[in-house]
């Protein structure tokens, strides 16, 4: 008579698996409570508009010709307040800053891919609901892709563009590969409540420092932007999806840049460690017939903190 233990699971392996599952469950509970506390301690600072059943959070101030602000990845609309750009523009203009879908307190349902085109279509309808007519649109980083989508696909709804630290051409992006699993259903849901949630907290400060390099992190950044709001599982999903969609979006828009006829002001920091200004800003300027390019030699990716006066002046000049 022959017996085999092949395929059996040892008690030690069973205990290890059970312990890992218990740790993951405890981490998920901790992450959920951190997110709930962050939302309680840092409630919405603006208003909401419902567009096709989707709630968008926005802040507006001032009177005059409209200027719309679209933030980049990782951050919230408060990024424009912390940089001083919002208040500068509100002196003489109606300024509206949106939380893009999935960021801050704006919803991001899973019924569509939230490409720049999808976000632009939603915002174009939000403009109509809020009586925002023919605004100048200011985009930073990933927000520049949404601004370009508005100009390319809804040209009558945009007066001009101000693009800061944007990604405009398809290039290899290691961040897109690394974060791709976090964007997936099921697996991504587990990661965002466990491993990714812990890892993001370990590297977050360094990531922000890289964004600001060569300048120090602005004091008002962490004063006005809650770290825990930016690290909620839902916003981690939005970040991961955006990273995955960035390259194909740039590839789609690239052939259409030369057709743009509206005025565009392009800003970049020469020492940007997130997006190469030569590969993107300088090249885009060469393709756009009605553009102006300003590169600040001692600024990085967060160029709107380094030069809020110049960016505000550019947006104001286009709104006349």
WODAGI-V936403 format. One record per residue. N is the residue number from 0. RES is the residue in three letters. SS is DSSP state (H for helix, E for strand, L for the rest). BURIAL is I if it has 9 or more other C-alpha atoms within 8 Angstrom, else O. Layout:
((N,RES,SS,BURIAL) (N,RES,SS,BURIAL))
This chain:
((0,UNK,L,O) (1,UNK,L,O) (2,UNK,L,O) (3,UNK,L,O) (4,UNK,L,O) (5,UNK,L,O) (6,UNK,L,O) (7,UNK,L,O) (8,UNK,L,O) (9,UNK,L,O) (10,UNK,H,O) (11,UNK,H,O) (12,UNK,H,O) (13,UNK,H,I) (14,UNK,H,O) (15,UNK,H,O) (16,UNK,H,O) (17,UNK,H,O) (18,UNK,H,O) (19,UNK,H,O) (20,UNK,H,O) (21,UNK,H,O) (22,UNK,H,O) (23,UNK,H,I) (24,UNK,H,O) (25,UNK,H,O) (26,UNK,H,I) (27,UNK,H,I) (28,UNK,H,O) (29,UNK,H,O) (30,UNK,H,I) (31,UNK,H,I) (32,UNK,H,O) (33,UNK,H,I) (34,UNK,H,I) (35,UNK,H,O) (36,UNK,H,O) (37,UNK,H,I) (38,UNK,H,I) (39,UNK,H,O) (40,UNK,H,O) (41,UNK,L,O) (42,UNK,L,O) (43,UNK,L,O) (44,UNK,L,O) (45,UNK,L,O) (46,UNK,E,O) (47,UNK,E,O) (48,UNK,E,I) (49,UNK,E,I) (50,UNK,E,I) (51,UNK,L,O) (52,UNK,L,O) (53,UNK,E,I) (54,UNK,E,I) (55,UNK,E,I) (56,UNK,E,I) (57,UNK,E,I) (58,UNK,E,I) (59,UNK,E,I) (60,UNK,E,O) (61,UNK,L,I) (62,UNK,L,I) (63,UNK,L,O) (64,UNK,L,I) (65,UNK,E,I) (66,UNK,E,I) (67,UNK,E,I) (68,UNK,E,I) (69,UNK,E,I) (70,UNK,L,I) (71,UNK,L,I) (72,UNK,L,I) (73,UNK,L,I) (74,UNK,L,I) (75,UNK,L,I) (76,UNK,L,I) (77,UNK,H,I) (78,UNK,H,I) (79,UNK,H,I) (80,UNK,H,I) (81,UNK,H,I) (82,UNK,L,I) (83,UNK,L,I) (84,UNK,H,I) (85,UNK,H,I) (86,UNK,H,O) (87,UNK,H,I) (88,UNK,H,I) (89,UNK,H,I) (90,UNK,L,O) (91,UNK,L,I) (92,UNK,L,I) (93,UNK,E,I) (94,UNK,E,I) (95,UNK,E,I) (96,UNK,E,I) (97,UNK,E,I) (98,UNK,L,I) (99,UNK,L,I) (100,UNK,L,I) (101,UNK,L,I) (102,UNK,L,I) (103,UNK,L,I) (104,UNK,L,I) (105,UNK,L,I) (106,UNK,L,I) (107,UNK,L,I) (108,UNK,L,O) (109,UNK,L,O) (110,UNK,L,O) (111,UNK,L,O) (112,UNK,L,O) (113,UNK,L,I) (114,UNK,L,I) (115,UNK,H,I) (116,UNK,H,I) (117,UNK,H,I) (118,UNK,H,I) (119,UNK,H,I) (120,UNK,H,I) (121,UNK,H,I) (122,UNK,H,O) (123,UNK,H,I) (124,UNK,H,I) (125,UNK,H,I) (126,UNK,H,I) (127,UNK,H,I) (128,UNK,H,I) (129,UNK,L,O) (130,UNK,L,O) (131,UNK,L,I) (132,UNK,L,O) (133,UNK,L,I) (134,UNK,E,I) (135,UNK,E,I) (136,UNK,E,I) (137,UNK,E,I) (138,UNK,E,I) (139,UNK,E,I) (140,UNK,L,I) (141,UNK,L,I) (142,UNK,H,I) (143,UNK,H,I) (144,UNK,H,I) (145,UNK,H,I) (146,UNK,H,I) (147,UNK,H,I) (148,UNK,H,I) (149,UNK,H,I) (150,UNK,H,I) (151,UNK,H,I) (152,UNK,H,O) (153,UNK,L,I) (154,UNK,H,O) (155,UNK,H,O) (156,UNK,H,I) (157,UNK,E,I) (158,UNK,E,I) (159,UNK,E,I) (160,UNK,E,I) (161,UNK,E,I) (162,UNK,E,I) (163,UNK,E,I) (164,UNK,L,I) (165,UNK,L,I) (166,UNK,L,I) (167,UNK,L,I) (168,UNK,L,I) (169,UNK,L,I) (170,UNK,L,O) (171,UNK,L,O) (172,UNK,L,O) (173,UNK,H,O) (174,UNK,H,O) (175,UNK,H,I) (176,UNK,H,O) (177,UNK,H,O) (178,UNK,H,I) (179,UNK,H,I) (180,UNK,H,O) (181,UNK,H,I) (182,UNK,H,I) (183,UNK,L,I) (184,UNK,L,O) (185,UNK,L,O) (186,UNK,H,I) (187,UNK,H,I) (188,UNK,H,I) (189,UNK,H,O) (190,UNK,H,I) (191,UNK,H,I) (192,UNK,H,I) (193,UNK,L,I) (194,UNK,H,O) (195,UNK,H,I) (196,UNK,H,I) (197,UNK,H,O) (198,UNK,H,O) (199,UNK,H,I) (200,UNK,H,I) (201,UNK,H,O) (202,UNK,H,O) (203,UNK,H,O) (204,UNK,H,O) (205,UNK,H,O) (206,UNK,H,O) (207,UNK,H,I) (208,UNK,H,I) (209,UNK,H,I) (210,UNK,H,I) (211,UNK,H,I) (212,UNK,L,I) (213,UNK,L,I) (214,UNK,L,O) (215,UNK,L,O) (216,UNK,L,I) (217,UNK,L,I) (218,UNK,H,O) (219,UNK,H,O) (220,UNK,H,I) (221,UNK,H,I) (222,UNK,H,O) (223,UNK,H,I) (224,UNK,L,I) (225,UNK,L,I) (226,UNK,H,O) (227,UNK,H,I) (228,UNK,H,I) (229,UNK,H,I) (230,UNK,L,I) (231,UNK,L,I) (232,UNK,H,I) (233,UNK,H,O) (234,UNK,H,I) (235,UNK,H,I) (236,UNK,H,I) (237,UNK,H,I) (238,UNK,H,I) (239,UNK,H,I) (240,UNK,H,I) (241,UNK,H,I) (242,UNK,H,I) (243,UNK,H,I) (244,UNK,H,I) (245,UNK,H,I) (246,UNK,H,I) (247,UNK,H,O) (248,UNK,H,I) (249,UNK,H,I) (250,UNK,H,I) (251,UNK,H,O) (252,UNK,H,I) (253,UNK,H,I) (254,UNK,L,O) (255,UNK,L,O) (256,UNK,H,I) (257,UNK,H,O) (258,UNK,H,O) (259,UNK,L,I) (260,UNK,L,O) (261,UNK,L,I) (262,UNK,E,I) (263,UNK,E,I) (264,UNK,E,I) (265,UNK,E,I) (266,UNK,E,I) (267,UNK,E,I) (268,UNK,E,I) (269,UNK,L,I) (270,UNK,L,I) (271,UNK,L,I) (272,UNK,L,I) (273,UNK,L,O) (274,UNK,L,I) (275,UNK,L,I) (276,UNK,L,I) (277,UNK,H,O) (278,UNK,H,O) (279,UNK,H,I) (280,UNK,H,I) (281,UNK,H,I) (282,UNK,H,I) (283,UNK,H,I) (284,UNK,H,I) (285,UNK,H,O) (286,UNK,H,O) (287,UNK,L,I) (288,UNK,L,I) (289,UNK,L,O) (290,UNK,E,I) (291,UNK,E,O) (292,UNK,E,I) (293,UNK,E,O) (294,UNK,E,I) (295,UNK,E,I) (296,UNK,L,O) (297,UNK,L,I) (298,UNK,L,I) (299,UNK,L,I) (300,UNK,L,I) (301,UNK,L,I) (302,UNK,H,I) (303,UNK,H,I) (304,UNK,H,I) (305,UNK,H,O) (306,UNK,L,O) (307,UNK,H,I) (308,UNK,H,O) (309,UNK,H,O) (310,UNK,H,I) (311,UNK,H,I) (312,UNK,H,O) (313,UNK,H,I) (314,UNK,H,I) (315,UNK,H,I) (316,UNK,H,O) (317,UNK,H,I) (318,UNK,L,I) (319,UNK,L,O))
